[in-house]
Amino acid sequence: MTHSLATNSASTAAAPAPGWAIWPEEHIDPAWRPSEWDASRWLFTGDPDNPATVVSRCLTRACTALITVQAGLCGSCRHERAISGTPVEVFICTHTPQRVKRSPVTTVGQRGDDVASCQVPSCDFTVFRRNRLCFYHYCKRQREAPTTDVKLWAQRQRPFLHAQHFSLAPLQPLVRLEVLYALQQRDLEGLLLNPALVRRLIKQLEAEASARLLSNLPDDKLPKSSKQFRSLVRGVHRVLTGAYNQMQGIEVVPESFGARGYDGEGVSQPWLKMLITDWERRTKPTSDRLREAIRAAHVASQALEKRRRGGHDYTILAFEDMDAIVKAMRNLTYPDGTPYSYSYRRALNGRFFELIEFGRKAGLLDDVPGSFARHRSHFIPCPAVDDDEPGRALPELVIAQLDAHLATIGETLPYRGWSREHIKLMIRTAYIVLRDTGRRPQEICKLKLDCVFESDGYILIWDNWKAKRLRRQLPILTQTAEAINRWRNERANIPINGAAANYLFPGRRTLSHTGQESPHLTSDELGNALRRWVRSLDHLNSDVAGLDGLALPFDRSRIFPYAFRHSYAQRLADAGVAVDVLKELMDHNSIDTTMGYYKVTLNRKRHAVEKMRSLVVDHTGTSAPAASATAYELRSVAVPYGNCIEPSNVKAGGQACPIRFQCAGCGFYRPDPSYLPAIDHHILSLKATREKAVAMAADNFVVRNLNDQISAFDRVRTKMREQLQDMHPEERQQIEEASTVLRKSRASQGLPTTTLTITAINPGRND
C-alpha cells in the first residue's frame, strides 16, 4: 500500500483568508428576489406563486394557510379532514376552517403603555409587557433566559416565523452573508428554495463562526431522515468552498467532474476512503458515477464492519470478505424493506469492482491479498420474471385516471421566467405525446418544432437517438396532432431565443456539466413533473380488487416516463397488431425485443381457451361449442377471421383452404369472440371493395358476392355480440381478457391479423 492511501483523509480546516470576511458581501446580488427578500430585516417571505419557492396554499379553498410542500393540506385541515372522514375532493371544496387563530399579533400593551413593536428584529407583533417583547418572545425568554438583559437577548432572536418565512438575523454577520450568497448561487443553478429546510440550516449555524465549515458538523447533527436537508447542507458547503477557492485564485473544477469532493462520510475504513478519493481525483467521474461509487463504498464498508477487525486492516482481507460485500449488494433494500431494483444493485456491484480494479492498476492495493478479488460467482442474479405479470406497462384503467386529472399536471414544476399556464400546457402536451406515441422520454424532449406534418393522416417526425437513426416517421392520432398544434400556437406567444427556438419543448434549465442552458426540456425535468403530479393525486386505483371487493391502490412508483413506451407497445399487442408491424412502430432492431410484448404462458392460454370454447359459433351464427379445450386447439386451425375445422386445411396449417378463405359461406368456419376485431376490419374492407366494384361498373355477380359476404359476416358478428351482451358484466370482462390473450398468442405466431402501413424516411437525410 502506498503512503498516500494509508494517510488519514481527515484534515483540520485552515483559518479563513483575510479577504473572505468581505468577499461574500461583494458578490451578493442586492436585487435578489425583491418580492420575497427583505434585506433590511434579513427576512425571507416565500411567495406561493413563485415556482422556484417550495411554498403553496392549502388546497382547502376557504383556508388561507401556507405550507412548505408542493400540494396538500395544512396541518389543521389535515387533522379536521381525518376526524370528519370526508373524501378529500369534497373536503377541499366545502370545508370552512373554524379554528381560532392565536397569534402574538393579537396582544396589546398594558397599563396605558403605547402600543409598540417587539424588540426582536423583524418581529412586527405588539408588545405584551413592559420589557417590550411580544407574547411569543416573552414566553420564550421566560423559558430560556429569564435573567439576561432583554435588549441583548432580543438582538439574537428570530421573529415569529410561519411556514413561508426564514430569518438570517440570529446568525453571526459573516454567516449571514455566506448563507445568503450560497442561496443566491443555488438559485442560479435552478434549485428550489425550501424555507423550512433553510430554517433548520440556520438553527445548526447559530453558534458557528463561518458556514464554510458546515461539513465539519458531526453526523448526529444531520438528521438521516431528511435527504433534502442533507442535500442543502452539502450544497451550501460546495458553493462556499468553490467561492473560497475562487477568491484564492484556485481553479474550480465543474461539479460533474468531482469538484464537490468526497469527504469520506459513511465509510469507516481509511484505505477505502482514500481509494475512492484517489479514484475521484484521477478519473474525474460524472456526478452519477460518483454517487454510485460512494453508495457502493458505503455498502462495502458496512459489510466489512461485520468481518474480522472491521475490515480496517487491508493486509488480511480475503475471499470471504469479498463474498460478504457482494452478498450485501444482493440484499440491499430501502428502509422499509423493499429491495432496490435489479439494475441499481447491479450498477453498485459493478462500480465497487471498478474501484478495486482501479486501485490495483494504480498501485494503491499492492498490499491487499490477491484472494480479495472478483470471482465469477460475484454477480447480482437477475430476478425470476413471472410471465403472468403485466411487466412495466401501465394498465389502461390507470392511464384513464391520469387523463381525468390532466388539468393539474405541471402545477408545481419550476420553469424560470414562464407563466404557470404556459408551463402546464407544455407538460400536458409532452405527456399526451408520451402516452400516444410510445417514444422514449429523451426522444419526446428533443422533438423539433416542425415535427408534425399532414399526409394522408398526421405523421410525427422523430429521431431515434439510441440507435442513431434520425428522421423517423410515425403515424399518430388526430387528437395527438391537435394537442401538439395547440401548444405550438401558444408557444408562439412566448419569447424564445437561441437554439431553444428550434425545439417543440424549449429548455430553461442550466446544465451542471456545461454551465449552459439546455436548449430543450430534459428527460429529468419531464420525469420530475410527472412524479410530482402523480404524488399530488388524491387516489389512484389499480385494476385489482382487494378482499373487500374494492379496488386496491395502484403502486405509484410504477408510473414514470418510460412506462408509457411499454404501455403503448402492450396496447397494440393486446389489440392483435402483427409482431412485424409492431417492430416497425417501436423501431426495434430485433424482432426478439418486440416478441416480449406478446409473451403468453401456456397456462394463461389454456384458461383462455377453456372460457372461449363454449362461445364458438358456425357460419350461420348458431352456437357450436367445442367439446373440450383440446378439441378447440387440435381439431381446428386459426385463419384470418376465425377457426377452421376443414381436415385438409387443418393438416396444412391453414394454408390450403379449398374455397380461398370465403369463410362466411363455409360450413367448417368456427369463429369466436376473440376474432371480432378482425371481422370488423374485414367487413370494412369488403364494403370498400364493393364501392370500388360499383365504381368500376363490375358485373352484378361480383357485387352480389361482396354483398353476400358482408351480410354473412355481419350475421356472425351480430350473434356473437348478442351472446356477450346477455352475459353478466364480470363474465363478459373475463371473456374480453381471454380474447386478448388468444389474440396475443396468434400474433406471436405470425398468424394473419389486422395490419398497418408504415413508411420510413431515408436515415441519411437531414432535411
Number of C-alpha atoms within 10 A of each C-alpha: 16 12 7 13 21 15 12 11 15 11 7 6 9 7 6 12 10 8 11 15 16 11 17 23 16 11 12 17 13 11 9 15 15 10 12 16 19 15 14 7 13 17 21 20 19 26 19 17 14 20 22 20 24 25 27 25 21 24 21 23 14 13 18 12 18 20 23 23 18 20 20 22 21 20 12 14 22 15 11 15 18 12 9 9 9 14 11 18 12 11 19 20 12 13 16 13 14 7 9 6 7 8 11 19 18 13 17 18 18 12 7 6 11 11 15 16 20 26 24 24 19 19 21 16 25 22 28 25 17 11 13 21 26 30 21 18 24 19 13 14 18 11 9 9 11 13 9 12 10 17 13 11 15 21 13 16 21 20 24 19 14 15 19 22 22 25 25 26 22 21 24 18 13 18 24 22 23 26 25 19 23 22 22 19 18 16 16 11 16 17 17 15 19 22 23 19 19 20 17 14 20 21 14 17 22 18 12 17 13 21 27 23 17 19 16 13 13 8 11 7 8 17 10 11 8 10 11 12 19 16 11 20 21 15 17 26 22 20 21 23 19 21 22 20 12 12 15 12 9 11 10 14 13 16 20 18 20 20 17 19 13 18 16 19 11 15 19 18 20 19 23 24 26 22 22 24 19 20 19 22 15 12 11 18 17 15 17 10 18 21 15 19 25 23 17 23 27 19 21 26 21 19 21 22 15 12 14 12 12 15 24 18 13 19 14 15 22 16 14 13 21 21 18 17 21 26 17 19 25 20 13 18 14 8 7 6 9 10 13 15 12 14 11 13 24 18 17 25 26 17 21 23 18 13 19 20 15 19 22 15 10 15 12 22 21 14 14 18 14 13 14 18 18 16 11 5 9 18 16 19 11 9 8 6 8 9 14 11 8 13 16 16 20 22 15 15 13 17 15 10 15 17 15 10 12 17 12 16 25 24 19 26 22 23 20 15 10 13 14 17 10 17 19 20 21 24 23 23 23 22 21 18 23 23 21 16 22 21 25 20 23 19 17 23 24 23 22 20 17 13 18 22 12 11 8 7 11 19 19 22 19 20 22 17 12 10 10 9 15 18 20 17 20 21 21 16 15 13 13 20 23 14 17 21 16 14 20 17 10 12 19 10 9 11 8 16 10 7 13 19 18 17 19 24 25 24 22 21 22 16 14 15 13 11 12 12 15 16 22 21 25 21 18 13 17 21 16 17 23 21 17 17 21 20 15 16 15 10 14 18 16 19 14 11 12 10 7 7 8 12 14 15 14 17 10 15 9 13 19 19 24 20 19 25 23 21 24 21 23 26 17 18 26 19 19 30 24 24 27 17 18 22 18 18 23 19 19 15 11 11 15 11 11 24 17 16 23 24 16 17 13 11 10 16 18 17 13 22 21 17 17 23 22 17 21 22 24 23 22 17 21 15 17 16 17 21 10 13 17 14 12 21 15 11 15 24 21 20 24 18 26 24 25 26 19 20 16 13 19 20 14 11 15 21 14 15 18 11 9 8 17 12 24 25 16 16 13 17 23 32 29 24 25 25 23 19 16 20 23 15 14 19 19 12 12 15 15 12 14 20 13 13 16 13 9 9 11 12 10 11 9 13 18 12 12 20 14 13 20 20 14 19 21 17 16 23 23 14 17 23 12 10 13 18 11 10 12 9 11 9 13 15 13 14 21 17 16 23 25 19 27 23 24 25 22 20 24 22 12 11 17 16 23 18 15 11 8 11 11 12 13 11 13 9 8 8 4
